[in-house]
């Protein structure tokens, strides 16, 4: 890569790969500087291969449109250093991927694997689940109200409500949900000192995941898959267990990868956006009053919470061929970081992007991605959040923080991990 005038200053480049920067305001300060001064620059950081950093909304959209030019599968779709990349390739026979999920695929495989479960997440199918989801939401609200006016919203509500919904759809028994939650936090929180697996050495994150967390997921879903092959049910596990591509069953590795992405991304990001919304409302009584007075604003609250939190902070892409893009000359095999949380606060697209507004319209956020890789579960996530707010908001009046909330430390997927609040029941 050419560097000189395109090189991002070291203090900003280092924030892009520092999990702790994502747990506070530092990453947004870096994003604001990059959008203003170097919206498509190059990060050169010791221990990492150089990569382009895409921070503007328009550029992220354009990369997401051009799936044949900017690839998911050629290299890791999440940021990893050289040491971890090399270790993964050694473990996986040359592949840069510990798993092979939809986010690791390009065409022609990606659309074939996506369509296997796509029907389950379409609005017309989700409508038949709405009453079941509402029952789960009411139980979550009752659990919150039973705390007597003070709770950690993340631990009492935000983690468990979407977890229960997704596990119900997937076919995981309710008694196994705590295990699924623990493994999800260990997978996405591998760089967080409080969330990562405690009996593994953090210096070897690839081994930690491959031999620990992923192995535990694999062992669990291998048993569930065998059961669903023997006796299929009306659940997503049965769909995955019995899936075929081009007339042949999908491999065990691909099936296990599919289970894992549904069992983790299917609830963790929704948990984060839900907690992000309550955190914002606790700090903004006027916004809370606005949406309580006008429930028709709830869909706007949902979209704004997703924009505001942007749980999936970054994805990586690999350039497929030499190309000029947005005035930059890129080379085949160059690596790119798409910074969704930056695009979602782009001043060129959003009025007062640093403000949380339940009535923001339009709200063209990028939190679900765009194009072929747009989030498969976006309609489910928005339905879950809408239903929860329809059930919760009429039942609380006063709301405020009861301590210091904390975000998880991760450069890929992160969100609130503690959110102490005080509230008064209506």
C-alpha positions as CSV (number, residue, x, y, z in Angstrom):
1,X,0.0,0.0,0.0
2,X,1.1,3.6,-0.5
3,X,1.2,5.3,2.8
4,X,2.7,8.8,3.3
5,X,-0.3,11.2,3.1
6,X,-2.8,8.4,3.6
7,X,-1.3,7.1,6.9
8,X,-3.6,7.5,9.9
9,X,-1.9,9.0,13.0
10,X,-0.7,6.4,15.4
11,X,-2.9,7.5,18.3
12,X,-6.0,7.1,16.2
13,X,-4.9,3.9,14.4
14,X,-4.2,2.2,17.7
15,X,-7.7,2.9,19.0
16,X,-9.1,1.0,16.0
17,X,-7.6,-2.3,17.3
18,X,-7.7,-1.6,21.0
19,X,-10.7,-3.4,22.6
20,X,-10.7,-0.9,25.6
21,X,-11.2,2.0,23.2
22,X,-14.6,0.6,22.3
23,X,-15.7,0.6,25.9
24,X,-15.7,4.4,26.2
25,X,-15.8,7.6,24.1
26,X,-12.3,7.2,22.6
27,X,-13.4,5.2,19.6
28,X,-16.0,7.9,18.7
29,X,-13.4,10.6,19.1
30,X,-11.2,8.7,16.7
31,X,-14.1,8.2,14.3
32,X,-15.0,11.9,14.3
33,X,-11.3,12.8,13.6
34,X,-11.1,10.3,10.7
35,X,-14.4,11.5,9.1
36,X,-13.1,15.0,9.2
37,X,-9.5,14.5,8.2
38,X,-8.8,11.0,6.8
39,X,-12.1,9.2,6.0
40,X,-10.4,6.6,3.9
41,X,-6.9,6.2,5.2
42,X,-4.5,3.4,6.1
43,X,-3.8,2.1,9.5
44,X,-0.3,0.8,10.1
45,X,0.0,-0.8,13.5
46,X,2.7,-3.0,14.9
47,X,1.7,-6.6,14.9
48,X,-1.1,-6.1,12.3
49,X,-1.1,-6.1,8.5
50,X,-1.9,-2.6,7.2
51,X,-5.6,-2.0,6.4
52,X,-7.8,0.7,4.9
53,X,-10.2,2.3,7.3
54,X,-13.6,3.2,5.9
55,X,-15.5,5.7,8.2
56,X,-18.0,7.5,6.0
57,X,-21.5,6.3,5.6
58,X,-21.5,6.7,1.8
59,X,-18.2,4.7,1.4
60,X,-19.4,1.9,3.7
61,X,-22.6,1.6,1.7
62,X,-20.7,1.5,-1.6
63,X,-18.3,-1.3,-0.3
64,X,-21.3,-3.2,0.9
65,X,-23.0,-3.0,-2.5
66,X,-20.0,-4.4,-4.4
67,X,-19.7,-7.9,-3.0
68,X,-17.7,-9.3,-5.9
69,X,-15.0,-6.6,-5.5
70,X,-14.8,-6.5,-1.6
71,X,-14.8,-10.1,-0.3
72,X,-15.7,-11.6,3.1
73,X,-14.1,-15.0,2.7
74,X,-10.6,-14.2,1.4
75,X,-9.3,-13.2,4.9
76,X,-10.7,-12.9,8.4
77,X,-13.9,-10.8,8.4
78,X,-12.9,-9.6,11.9
79,X,-9.8,-7.8,12.9
80,X,-7.0,-10.1,14.0
81,X,-3.3,-9.5,14.5
82,X,-0.6,-11.4,12.5
83,X,0.1,-13.9,15.3
84,X,-3.5,-14.9,15.6
85,X,-4.0,-15.1,11.9
86,X,-1.0,-17.4,11.5
87,X,-2.2,-19.6,14.4
88,X,-5.7,-19.9,13.0
89,X,-4.3,-20.9,9.6
90,X,-2.1,-23.5,11.2
91,X,-5.1,-24.9,13.1
92,X,-7.4,-24.9,10.1
93,X,-5.1,-26.3,7.3
94,X,-4.4,-22.9,5.7
95,X,-7.9,-21.4,6.1
96,X,-8.1,-18.0,8.0
97,X,-11.4,-19.0,9.5
98,X,-12.2,-20.8,12.8
99,X,-15.8,-21.1,11.6
100,X,-17.5,-21.0,8.2
101,X,-20.7,-19.0,8.7
102,X,-22.5,-16.6,6.4
103,X,-20.1,-13.8,7.3
104,X,-17.2,-15.9,6.1
105,X,-18.7,-16.7,2.7
106,X,-19.0,-15.0,-0.7
107,X,-21.0,-15.9,-3.8
108,X,-21.8,-18.5,-5.0
109,X,-21.9,-20.2,-1.6
110,X,-23.3,-17.3,0.4
111,X,-26.7,-17.0,-1.2
112,X,-27.1,-20.8,-1.2
113,X,-26.5,-21.1,2.6
114,X,-28.4,-17.9,3.4
115,X,-31.6,-19.2,1.7
116,X,-31.6,-22.3,3.9
117,X,-33.0,-20.4,6.9
118,X,-34.1,-17.1,5.3
119,X,-37.8,-17.9,5.3
120,X,-37.7,-18.2,9.1
121,X,-36.7,-14.6,9.5
122,X,-39.1,-13.0,6.9
123,X,-41.8,-10.7,8.3
124,X,-44.6,-12.9,7.2
125,X,-43.3,-15.8,9.2
126,X,-42.4,-13.7,12.2
127,X,-46.0,-12.5,12.5
128,X,-47.1,-15.9,13.6
129,X,-44.5,-15.8,16.4
130,X,-45.6,-12.3,17.7
131,X,-47.9,-13.5,20.4
132,X,-45.3,-16.0,21.7
133,X,-42.7,-13.3,21.8
134,X,-45.1,-11.0,23.6
135,X,-45.6,-13.6,26.3
136,X,-41.8,-13.8,26.7
137,X,-41.6,-10.0,26.8
138,X,-44.3,-9.7,29.5
139,X,-42.4,-12.2,31.7
140,X,-39.2,-10.2,31.3
141,X,-41.1,-7.0,32.3
142,X,-42.6,-8.8,35.3
143,X,-39.1,-9.9,36.4
144,X,-37.9,-6.3,36.2
145,X,-40.9,-4.9,38.1
146,X,-40.4,-7.6,40.8
147,X,-37.0,-6.1,41.7
148,X,-38.7,-3.3,43.5
149,X,-37.4,-0.4,41.6
150,X,-33.7,-1.0,41.2
151,X,-31.9,-3.5,39.0
152,X,-29.1,-4.1,36.6
153,X,-31.1,-4.0,33.4
154,X,-28.5,-5.9,31.4
155,X,-28.5,-8.8,33.7
156,X,-32.2,-8.8,34.6
157,X,-33.8,-8.1,31.2
158,X,-31.6,-7.3,28.2
159,X,-29.5,-10.5,28.2
160,X,-32.3,-13.0,28.9
161,X,-35.3,-11.7,26.8
162,X,-33.8,-12.0,23.3
163,X,-31.8,-15.1,24.4
164,X,-35.1,-16.8,25.3
165,X,-36.7,-15.8,22.0
166,X,-33.9,-17.0,19.8
167,X,-33.4,-20.3,21.7
168,X,-37.1,-20.9,21.4
169,X,-36.9,-20.5,17.7
170,X,-33.7,-22.5,17.4
171,X,-35.0,-25.4,19.5
172,X,-32.6,-25.2,22.5
173,X,-34.3,-26.2,25.8
174,X,-34.9,-23.4,28.3
175,X,-32.7,-25.1,30.9
176,X,-29.7,-24.8,28.5
177,X,-30.1,-21.1,28.0
178,X,-27.6,-20.1,30.7
179,X,-24.9,-22.2,29.1
180,X,-25.6,-20.6,25.7
181,X,-25.4,-17.1,27.2
182,X,-22.1,-17.9,28.9
183,X,-20.6,-19.3,25.7
184,X,-21.8,-16.3,23.7
185,X,-20.2,-13.8,26.2
186,X,-17.0,-15.8,26.1
187,X,-16.9,-15.8,22.3
188,X,-17.7,-12.1,21.7
189,X,-15.9,-11.1,24.9
190,X,-12.7,-12.9,24.3
191,X,-10.8,-9.7,24.7
192,X,-12.7,-8.4,27.7
193,X,-11.1,-9.2,31.1
194,X,-14.5,-9.7,32.8
195,X,-16.2,-11.7,30.0
196,X,-13.5,-13.9,28.6
197,X,-13.0,-17.5,29.7
198,X,-11.1,-17.5,32.9
199,X,-9.3,-20.8,32.7
200,X,-7.5,-20.0,29.4
201,X,-4.4,-17.9,28.7
202,X,-5.5,-14.6,27.0
203,X,-2.1,-14.5,25.2
204,X,-3.4,-17.3,22.9
205,X,-6.9,-16.1,21.9
206,X,-7.1,-18.4,18.9
207,X,-6.4,-21.5,21.0
208,X,-8.8,-20.2,23.6
209,X,-11.6,-20.0,21.1
210,X,-10.9,-23.1,19.0
211,X,-10.2,-25.5,21.8
212,X,-12.5,-23.9,24.4
213,X,-15.5,-21.9,23.5
214,X,-16.0,-23.1,20.0
215,X,-15.3,-26.7,21.0
216,X,-18.0,-26.4,23.7
217,X,-20.5,-25.0,21.2
218,X,-19.6,-27.7,18.7
219,X,-20.1,-30.5,21.2
220,X,-23.5,-29.2,22.3
221,X,-24.8,-28.7,18.8
222,X,-23.5,-32.0,17.5
223,X,-25.8,-33.7,20.0
224,X,-28.8,-31.4,19.1
225,X,-28.1,-31.9,15.4
226,X,-28.1,-35.7,15.7
227,X,-31.4,-35.6,17.6
228,X,-33.0,-33.4,15.0
229,X,-31.8,-35.6,12.2
230,X,-33.4,-38.6,13.9
231,X,-36.6,-36.7,14.8
232,X,-37.1,-33.3,13.1
233,X,-39.3,-30.7,14.8
234,X,-40.7,-27.3,13.8
235,X,-37.6,-25.4,14.8
236,X,-34.5,-23.9,13.2
237,X,-32.2,-26.7,14.5
238,X,-34.1,-29.2,12.4
239,X,-33.7,-27.0,9.3
240,X,-30.0,-26.8,9.8
241,X,-29.5,-30.4,10.7
242,X,-31.3,-31.6,7.5
243,X,-30.1,-28.9,5.1
244,X,-28.7,-29.8,1.6
245,X,-26.8,-27.7,-0.9
246,X,-26.7,-28.8,-4.5
247,X,-28.3,-32.1,-3.5
248,X,-25.8,-33.0,-0.8
249,X,-26.0,-32.5,3.0
250,X,-24.0,-29.6,4.3
251,X,-20.8,-30.6,6.1
252,X,-20.8,-31.1,9.9
253,X,-18.3,-28.1,10.1
254,X,-20.7,-25.9,8.2
255,X,-23.7,-27.1,10.2
256,X,-22.0,-26.4,13.5
257,X,-20.9,-23.0,12.2
258,X,-24.5,-22.2,11.3
259,X,-25.8,-23.2,14.7
260,X,-23.1,-21.1,16.4
261,X,-23.8,-17.9,14.5
262,X,-27.6,-18.2,15.1
263,X,-27.0,-19.0,18.8
264,X,-24.8,-16.0,19.4
265,X,-25.5,-13.2,16.9
266,X,-29.2,-14.0,17.1
267,X,-29.5,-12.5,20.6
268,X,-26.3,-10.7,21.6
269,X,-26.7,-7.7,19.3
270,X,-30.4,-7.3,20.2
271,X,-29.5,-7.4,23.9
272,X,-27.0,-4.6,23.3
273,X,-29.4,-2.4,21.4
274,X,-32.1,-2.9,24.1
275,X,-29.7,-2.0,26.9
276,X,-28.4,0.9,24.9
277,X,-31.9,2.3,24.5
278,X,-32.7,2.1,28.2
279,X,-29.3,3.7,29.1
280,X,-30.0,6.6,26.7
281,X,-33.6,7.1,28.0
282,X,-32.3,7.0,31.6
283,X,-30.1,9.9,30.8
284,X,-32.7,11.8,28.8
285,X,-36.0,12.1,30.7
286,X,-37.5,14.3,27.9
287,X,-37.0,11.5,25.3
288,X,-38.6,9.0,27.7
289,X,-41.6,11.3,28.3
290,X,-41.9,11.8,24.5
291,X,-42.1,8.1,23.6
292,X,-44.4,7.3,26.7
293,X,-46.8,10.0,25.6
294,X,-46.8,8.8,22.0
295,X,-46.4,5.0,21.6
296,X,-46.3,5.4,17.8
297,X,-42.7,6.6,18.3
298,X,-41.7,3.1,19.5
299,X,-40.4,1.9,16.1
300,X,-38.4,5.1,15.9
301,X,-37.0,4.4,19.4
302,X,-36.0,0.9,18.1
303,X,-34.1,2.3,15.1
304,X,-32.5,5.0,17.1
305,X,-31.3,2.5,19.7
306,X,-29.8,0.4,17.0
307,X,-28.0,3.4,15.4
308,X,-26.9,4.7,18.7
309,X,-25.4,1.4,20.0
310,X,-24.3,-0.2,16.7
311,X,-23.4,-3.5,18.4
312,X,-21.4,-4.8,15.4
313,X,-18.7,-2.1,15.4
314,X,-16.5,-3.4,12.5
315,X,-16.3,-5.9,9.7
316,X,-13.3,-6.5,7.5
317,X,-13.3,-7.0,3.7
318,X,-10.6,-8.0,1.2
319,X,-10.1,-6.3,-2.1
320,X,-10.5,-8.8,-4.9
321,X,-8.6,-6.9,-7.6
322,X,-6.7,-3.7,-8.3
323,X,-9.2,-0.8,-8.3
324,X,-9.6,2.9,-7.7
325,X,-12.2,3.5,-5.0
326,X,-13.3,6.8,-3.6
327,X,-10.2,8.4,-5.0
328,X,-7.8,5.8,-3.5
329,X,-5.8,3.3,-5.5
330,X,-6.3,-0.1,-3.9
331,X,-4.5,-3.3,-4.6
332,X,-5.6,-6.9,-4.8
333,X,-5.6,-8.5,-1.3
334,X,-5.7,-5.2,0.5
335,X,-7.6,-5.4,3.8
336,X,-10.4,-3.0,4.7
337,X,-12.1,-2.2,8.0
338,X,-15.8,-1.0,7.7
339,X,-16.5,1.1,10.7
340,X,-20.3,1.0,11.1
341,X,-20.4,2.9,14.3
342,X,-18.7,5.8,12.5
343,X,-21.0,5.6,9.5
344,X,-23.9,5.8,12.0
345,X,-22.7,9.1,13.3
346,X,-21.7,10.6,10.0
347,X,-22.6,14.3,10.1
348,X,-23.2,14.2,6.3
349,X,-26.2,11.9,6.8
350,X,-27.5,12.5,10.3
351,X,-28.6,15.8,11.9
352,X,-26.9,16.1,15.4
353,X,-25.6,12.5,15.2
354,X,-24.2,12.7,18.7
355,X,-27.8,13.1,20.1
356,X,-30.3,10.3,20.9
357,X,-33.7,11.2,19.4
358,X,-36.6,8.8,19.6
359,X,-38.3,10.7,16.7
360,X,-35.3,10.7,14.4
361,X,-36.5,10.5,10.8
362,X,-35.2,9.5,8.4
363,X,-32.9,7.1,10.2
364,X,-30.7,5.5,7.5
365,X,-28.4,3.6,9.9
366,X,-26.0,0.9,8.8
367,X,-26.1,-1.3,11.9
368,X,-27.6,-4.2,10.0
369,X,-25.1,-3.9,7.2
370,X,-26.3,-3.5,3.6
371,X,-26.5,-5.5,0.4
372,X,-26.0,-9.3,0.2
373,X,-24.7,-9.5,3.7
374,X,-27.5,-7.5,5.4
375,X,-28.4,-9.1,8.7
376,X,-30.6,-12.1,8.3
377,X,-32.3,-11.5,11.7
378,X,-33.0,-7.8,11.4
379,X,-36.8,-8.1,11.3
380,X,-36.8,-10.4,14.3
381,X,-34.5,-8.0,16.3
382,X,-36.8,-5.0,15.6
383,X,-39.9,-7.0,16.4
384,X,-38.4,-8.2,19.7
385,X,-37.5,-4.6,20.7
386,X,-40.8,-3.1,19.6
387,X,-42.7,-5.6,21.6
388,X,-40.6,-5.2,24.7
389,X,-41.0,-1.4,24.7
390,X,-44.8,-1.8,24.1
391,X,-45.0,-3.9,27.2
392,X,-42.4,-2.0,29.4
393,X,-42.9,1.7,28.8
394,X,-46.5,1.9,30.1
395,X,-45.4,0.3,33.3
396,X,-42.6,2.6,34.4
397,X,-42.6,6.3,35.2
398,X,-39.4,7.7,36.6
399,X,-36.1,6.2,35.3
400,X,-32.5,7.1,36.1
401,X,-29.1,5.6,36.4
402,X,-28.3,4.0,39.7
403,X,-24.5,3.7,39.1
404,X,-21.9,3.7,36.4
405,X,-22.9,1.6,33.3
406,X,-20.0,-0.3,31.6
407,X,-19.5,-1.3,28.0
408,X,-17.7,-4.5,27.0
409,X,-14.2,-4.3,25.6
410,X,-14.3,-5.6,22.0
411,X,-13.5,-4.3,18.5
412,X,-16.0,-6.6,16.7
413,X,-19.2,-6.9,18.7
414,X,-19.8,-4.9,21.9
415,X,-22.4,-3.3,24.0
416,X,-23.5,-2.5,27.6
417,X,-22.4,-5.2,30.1
418,X,-23.8,-3.6,33.2
419,X,-26.6,-1.0,33.5
420,X,-27.7,-0.2,37.0
421,X,-31.0,1.7,37.0
422,X,-33.7,3.0,39.4
423,X,-37.3,3.3,38.3
424,X,-40.8,3.8,39.6
425,X,-43.6,1.5,38.5
426,X,-46.5,3.3,36.9
